[in-house]
Amino acid sequence: MRRKVLRLYKRNDGMDKFRDTYKIPSARLQQWDYGSPGLYFITICTQNREHFFGEVIVPSPDSSALSLDLPAAQFMKYTPIGELVHRYWQQIPQFSPYVEVDAFIIMPNHLHGILFLNKPNYQQWQPNTFGPQSQNLASVIRGFKAAVKKYATTYQIPFAWQSRFYDRVIRSEKELQHIRAYIYDNPLKWEAEKNNPENLWM
């Protein structure tokens, strides 16, 4: 798959630590139009990184399951809210028709996914601004998170999101393939990396 990525920017993708708690730093690219066509790598975490979505069950190296070459996502055992997050993420294009869902994975305490904002007739570049926004990346993620939270509240399911999300503008076909592989391999690396928050952001 070849998709044109419009512009290149470099920024710091590290995390800040405040009162011994890791927080996602502001990921806004000040001159980037988040309503413009492009591929975006998204990470959304649960509040305090609690394992609301389920657990990873990876077969042992000598297990016959690994020889079946199953997708890594099949090693994730979802809770009801994890199943809901999986379903709602797939349904994003129903509510935002200009969005295509690419590779994604639901992990015990976070979600990784690639979204493609497909707007072939988009012409007016509008750099990121604060305030009410619509038909851009932030509005898509806001709607998704709100829908999950509303369901959890309605059915009295303990659940909360971290307040912000991480995004990265994907800059090339090579980077796209690298991020896809990272997403698909996430469950297989869970035991080694689950206690290292910096690994959430690549």
C-alpha positions as CSV (number, residue, x, y, z in Angstrom):
1,M,0.0,0.0,0.0
2,R,1.3,3.4,-0.9
3,R,-0.1,6.5,0.6
4,K,1.3,10.0,0.3
5,V,2.5,11.6,3.6
6,L,2.4,15.3,3.1
7,R,5.1,16.9,5.3
8,L,8.0,16.0,7.6
9,Y,8.5,17.3,11.1
10,K,10.8,16.2,13.9
11,R,9.9,16.4,17.6
12,N,10.7,14.8,20.9
13,D,8.6,11.7,21.6
14,G,9.7,11.2,25.2
15,M,7.6,11.3,28.3
16,D,7.6,13.7,31.2
17,K,7.6,12.5,34.8
18,F,5.7,14.6,37.4
19,R,5.4,13.5,41.0
20,D,6.8,10.0,40.1
21,T,4.0,9.5,37.5
22,Y,4.6,9.2,33.8
23,K,2.5,11.5,31.7
24,I,2.1,11.7,28.0
25,P,3.7,15.0,26.8
26,S,1.9,17.4,24.5
27,A,2.2,15.8,21.1
28,R,0.8,18.7,19.1
29,L,2.8,19.7,16.1
30,Q,2.2,23.4,16.0
31,Q,2.3,23.8,12.2
32,W,0.6,20.5,11.3
33,D,-3.0,20.4,10.1
34,Y,-4.6,17.5,12.0
35,G,-7.6,17.6,9.7
36,S,-5.5,17.1,6.7
37,P,-5.0,13.8,4.8
38,G,-2.4,11.6,6.4
39,L,-1.5,8.5,8.4
40,Y,-1.4,8.8,12.2
41,F,0.0,6.3,14.8
42,I,-2.2,6.6,17.9
43,T,-1.7,5.3,21.5
44,I,-4.4,5.7,24.1
45,C,-3.9,4.6,27.7
46,T,-6.2,3.7,30.5
47,Q,-6.1,5.9,33.6
48,N,-3.1,5.0,35.8
49,R,-2.4,2.2,33.2
50,E,-4.9,-0.1,34.9
51,H,-5.5,-3.4,33.1
52,F,-9.1,-2.8,32.2
53,F,-9.0,-4.5,28.7
54,G,-7.9,-8.0,29.5
55,E,-4.7,-10.1,29.7
56,V,-2.1,-11.3,27.3
57,I,-1.8,-15.1,27.1
58,V,1.3,-16.0,25.1
59,P,2.1,-19.7,24.6
60,S,5.4,-21.0,25.7
61,P,8.2,-21.2,23.1
62,D,7.7,-25.0,22.7
63,S,3.9,-24.7,22.4
64,S,2.3,-26.0,19.2
65,A,0.3,-22.8,19.0
66,L,3.3,-20.8,18.0
67,S,3.9,-23.1,15.0
68,L,0.5,-22.2,13.6
69,D,1.8,-18.7,12.8
70,L,-1.3,-17.1,14.4
71,P,-1.6,-13.3,14.5
72,A,-0.2,-12.0,17.8
73,A,-3.6,-10.3,18.5
74,Q,-5.1,-13.8,19.1
75,F,-3.1,-14.0,22.3
76,M,-5.1,-11.2,23.9
77,K,-8.0,-12.4,26.1
78,Y,-10.5,-9.5,26.4
79,T,-12.7,-8.4,29.2
80,P,-16.1,-7.1,28.2
81,I,-14.8,-3.5,28.1
82,G,-11.8,-4.7,26.0
83,E,-14.2,-6.3,23.5
84,L,-16.1,-3.1,23.4
85,V,-13.0,-1.0,22.7
86,H,-12.1,-3.4,19.9
87,R,-15.5,-3.1,18.3
88,Y,-15.8,0.6,18.7
89,W,-12.4,1.2,17.2
90,Q,-13.4,-0.8,14.1
91,Q,-16.6,1.2,13.9
92,I,-14.9,4.7,13.7
93,P,-15.5,5.0,9.9
94,Q,-19.2,4.7,10.5
95,F,-19.2,7.9,12.5
96,S,-16.3,9.6,10.6
97,P,-16.5,8.4,7.0
98,Y,-13.3,10.1,6.1
99,V,-11.3,7.9,8.4
100,E,-9.9,4.4,7.5
101,V,-8.8,2.0,10.3
102,D,-5.4,0.4,9.6
103,A,-3.5,-2.0,11.9
104,F,-4.4,-1.8,15.6
105,I,-4.1,-3.8,18.8
106,I,-5.9,-3.6,22.2
107,M,-3.5,-4.4,25.1
108,P,-4.4,-4.7,28.8
109,N,-3.9,-1.0,29.5
110,H,-3.6,0.7,26.1
111,L,-4.5,0.8,22.5
112,H,-2.2,1.2,19.5
113,G,-3.6,2.0,16.1
114,I,-3.1,3.6,12.8
115,L,-5.7,5.9,11.4
116,F,-5.8,7.2,7.8
117,L,-7.6,10.5,7.3
118,N,-8.7,10.1,3.7
119,K,-9.8,13.4,2.3
120,P,-8.9,13.4,-1.4
121,N,-10.4,16.8,-2.1
122,Y,-8.9,18.6,0.9
123,Q,-7.2,21.8,-0.1
124,Q,-7.2,24.3,2.8
125,W,-4.2,23.8,5.2
126,Q,-5.1,24.9,8.7
127,P,-2.4,24.6,11.3
128,N,-3.3,23.1,14.7
129,T,-5.1,25.5,17.0
130,F,-6.6,25.3,20.5
131,G,-10.3,25.4,21.0
132,P,-13.4,23.6,19.5
133,Q,-12.4,21.4,16.6
134,S,-14.2,19.0,14.2
135,Q,-13.4,16.5,11.5
136,N,-9.8,16.2,12.6
137,L,-7.8,13.7,14.5
138,A,-8.6,15.1,18.0
139,S,-12.3,15.1,17.3
140,V,-12.2,11.4,16.1
141,I,-10.3,10.3,19.2
142,R,-12.5,12.4,21.5
143,G,-15.7,10.8,20.1
144,F,-14.2,7.3,20.4
145,K,-13.1,7.8,24.0
146,A,-16.4,9.4,25.0
147,A,-18.5,6.5,23.5
148,V,-16.5,3.9,25.4
149,K,-16.7,5.9,28.7
150,K,-20.5,6.5,28.2
151,Y,-21.1,2.7,27.8
152,A,-19.0,1.9,30.9
153,T,-20.8,4.5,32.9
154,T,-24.3,3.4,31.7
155,Y,-23.6,-0.2,32.6
156,Q,-21.6,0.6,35.8
157,I,-18.3,-1.0,34.5
158,P,-15.3,0.4,36.3
159,F,-13.2,2.2,33.7
160,A,-11.4,5.5,32.9
161,W,-9.1,6.8,30.2
162,Q,-6.0,8.7,30.6
163,S,-6.9,12.3,29.8
164,R,-4.7,12.7,26.7
165,F,-3.5,10.5,23.8
166,Y,-0.2,10.2,21.9
167,D,0.0,10.7,18.2
168,R,2.7,10.5,15.6
169,V,2.4,11.6,12.0
170,I,3.7,8.7,9.8
171,R,6.2,10.1,7.4
172,S,7.1,7.4,5.0
173,E,6.2,3.9,3.7
174,K,9.1,2.4,5.6
175,E,7.9,4.0,8.9
176,L,4.4,2.7,8.2
177,Q,5.6,-0.9,7.8
178,H,7.8,-0.6,10.9
179,I,4.9,0.7,13.0
180,R,2.6,-2.0,11.7
181,A,5.1,-4.7,12.7
182,Y,5.4,-3.0,16.2
183,I,1.6,-3.1,16.6
184,Y,1.3,-6.7,15.6
185,D,4.2,-7.9,17.8
186,N,3.0,-6.0,20.9
187,P,1.5,-9.0,22.7
188,L,4.6,-11.1,22.1
189,K,6.7,-8.4,23.9
190,W,4.3,-7.8,26.7
191,E,6.0,-9.6,29.5
192,A,9.4,-8.0,28.7
193,E,8.1,-4.4,28.3
194,K,4.9,-4.1,30.3
195,N,6.6,-2.3,33.2
196,N,8.5,0.1,31.1
197,P,6.2,3.0,30.2
198,E,8.7,4.5,27.7
199,N,8.2,1.5,25.4
200,L,4.5,2.5,24.9
201,W,5.6,5.3,22.6
202,M,8.3,3.5,20.5
